[in-house]
Amino acid sequence: MSEPAAEPAQGSPLPEGLLERLERLETADAARETAYRYAKAIDAPDFELLAGVFAPDATLTTRRGSRRSREAIVDYYREALAAPLARRHFIVNEQVTWLAPGEALMRSSFLYTFAGDDTSIIGWGGYVDRIHVLDGVGVIVEKTITVDAHADSRTGWAN
């Protein structure tokens, strides 16, 4: 029978690199949670929640150009999400790269649907987000959106 593992002595130092590894994991987790808050805000739409997802000096880049500042970004989404449609937004295949303490780059794919009386849209594309984490809460400082497909599901997207 083997001996039970010895408990570390009180006051002994943590294994080398443990705090750095923990910080990396917490930064990555906060980045993923930020993506969740973003998707939830878009689906609702909830512009107050959306404002809290972006840093005050954030930049959003889409095929329609760039917006700089939280206010300009929220205004962009107010216009983009104005139509009364049922929306669903799915963020998948997240890859988080730790850049520095409290900073991560997250690449992900997204799928979305829009449904209304005369609308049945499906689409997909990719996000690249640079996220800063402060006190455990992430905010997007740069977001780039690339739409690869946006099609009426009644006629198909193969072409």
N, C-alpha and C positions, 0 to 999 in steps of 0.2 A: 504494500500500500504506500502511495506517495505522500509526502508531507504537504500540508496546505501551504499555499503561497504566502510568503511573509508580507505583512502590511508595510507600506512605506513609513518610515519614521516621521513623526510629526515635525513640521518645519523643514523637511527635506525639499530640495528643489524639484520642480517638475521636470520630466524628461525633456531633453533638448528639443526645441522646435515645437513643442506641444501647443504653446500659446499662439504661435504663428499659424499652425494648422487649424486651430479653433477659429481664429479670426477669418481665415480664408473660407471656412465652411459657413460661418455666420454671414459673411458678405454675400456668398453665393445664394444662401437661403433668402436673404433680404431682397436680392435681385429678382428671384422667382416670385416672391410675394408682391413685389412692385408690379410685375407683369400681370398677376392675378387682379390687383386693384385696377389696373388700366382696363383690362377686358371687362370687368364688372361695371366700371364707369361708362364704357362705350355701349354696352348692352342696355343699360337702364333707360336712357342716358341720364347720368348724374354728373352735372358740371362742377359741383362743389367737390365731389370725390375726385374727379378728373384733375381739377386744379391742384389738389394735394399730391397727385402723382408726379407732377413736373416741378423742377426747380424754378425759382423765380426768373433766372436768366437762361432757361432751357431753349434748345433749338429743335424744331421739327422740320424734317425734309421729306417731301412727297413729290410725286410727278408734277404737282402744281406749284412747286417752288418751296422756299423755306420761310418759316415763321420764327421770330426770335422774341422770346419772353413768354412767361406763363399766360399772361392776358391774351396775347395774340394767338397762342395755341388754342386756348379755350374758345376764343371767338371763331377760329377756323372750324372746330368741332361743332359749335352751335349751328353754324351754317350747314356743315356736311351732314349732320344728323337731324336736320329740321323736319324732314318728311316723316309722317306718322307711320312708320313701318315696324314690324316685329323684327328684331335683330338678334342674332346669335353670333358669338365671336369665340373662336377656339385657338388658343396658343399651344403649339406642340413642338416637339423636338428641340427643346431649349438646350443651348450649350453656353455655359457660363465660364468666362475666363477671368480669373482674378488678375487685376492690374496693379493694385497697391492697397494698403489698408483702407477699407471703406470704399473701394472703387472696383467696379466690375464691368466687363463688356459681355452682353448677352445677345447671342444670335438665336433666332427662333423662326419657325414657320407659323403661319396663321391660316385659318379657314374662316369664312363668314357666310352668313345667309341673311337675306333681306326678304321679307314677305309682306305683301299688302294686297289690296283688292285687285290691282292690275300689275303686281310685281312678284317675281319669283327669281331672285338672284342668288347665285353661288359664286364664290371667288376664293382666291388664295394668293399667298405671296410670302414675303419675308420681312422681318424686323431686324434691325441692328440697334441696340440700346446701350448707351453708356450710362451707368447708374452710380450715384454716390449714396453712401449709407452714413447717416448721422444718428447716433443714439438708437441704432437698430432698425431705423426706418429708411427705406430706399426711396430716392426720387430720380426721375429720368432727367439727365442733363442734355443728352442728345438722342434723338430718335430718328431713324431713317426707315421709311416704309416703301417697299417695292411691291406693287401688285402685278402678279404674273397672269392672272385670269380673273375676269369679271364678266359673267355671262348669264343670260336668261336660262334657267334650268328647264323651261318648257321647250326650248329650241335646241339646247345642248351647247357644249363648250368645246367639242372636239375640233372645230374649225378655228 
